[in-house]
C-alpha cells in the first residue's frame, strides 16, 4: 500500500472549493485515500460550517489552509455576479471645421471637411463574496462534530450525525451513537436509532495503599461502574494490571465471558468466566471480576500484597445487544 502524506489533520480549520464554483469554510474530520490500478487519490471528509450540507468528501487538491488560496483556485470557475458600473454612452459630438478653398478661375463652392470624435468606454467591476462562517465552539472541555451531535459533561468527544455523549471522559464515534458509561469509547454498529447493537471499551484506574480488596472505578470516578442495561447481553474481555511502586512487582490478569441483565433486573454471568494470570510477581496480587446484582454492573476488585502505593489500570472491551 502506498504511503501518503496529508497536509491536514482531523480538527484543522480549512477552506474548500465546492463544485468548482464556491468556497466554504470547514473543519477536517477524516482523511482517507482510494487506490485503483492506475492511481492513488487522497481525499478528506470535511464538516462544512452552517452551509446546510453537513459533511462532504473532497479530493485533497480542493482543500486549502487560507481563503485567499481557495478563492484563487476557484477564480477560473466563477462567473462574476457583481453589479456592473457602466459609464453611459454619450451622444456623439461632431465638430466640423470648414476651410474654404477658392479658385477664382473656377467659381466652385468650398467643400467642408468634417471632423468627429466619439468616446464611450463601459467599465464592469465584478463582486465576489466568499461564504465564511466561524468554527463553532464546543461547550466546556468537550468537542462535537456532525449534524445534531451533542455533549454534556466534561472531556468528551462526539463525532457523527446525532452522536450524543452524556458521560464524562467518553468518546462516541458514528451516527446515532451514545455513551452509557463514564470513561467509554463506543460505536453504534449499524447506526440504527434503536440503539440495539454496540461495541466499545471502558477504562478503569485506581491507586491503592491497602492490602484489603478495593473496587476500582471507571476513569477513576467514584462509584462509576460498567453498568449493564436492562434486557441486554454483554460479551467482554477484561484486562487488569497492577504495579507496586516500591517493590516494582507487577501483575496482569485477563477475564473473558458474558454478563446479562433481564427484564426483572437479574444481573448474572450465564456461564463461568475464563480467567488467565499472565503475570503475578511474588504471587500475592489478587483480582476478581463479579456480576454485581445490587448495582446491576460488572465490577472489578483488586488486592495488593503490600500497603505500598500500587497503581492499577483495567480495560474492558465489549460487544452489546440491548432491546
RAVEN-V654786 format. One record per helix or strand of 3 or more residues. SS is the DSSP state (H for helix, E for strand). FROM is the first residue (numbers start at 1). TO is the last residue. If there is no record, write none. Layout:
SS:FROM:TO ; SS:FROM:TO
//
This chain:
E:13:18 ; E:22:35 ; E:40:48 ; E:55:59 ; H:60:62 ; H:67:77 ; E:93:97 ; E:113:117 ; E:143:145 ; E:157:159 ; E:171:173 ; E:184:188 ; E:197:208 ; E:214:218 ; E:232:244 ; E:250:261 ; E:274:280 ; E:286:292 ; E:297:303 ; E:310:322
//
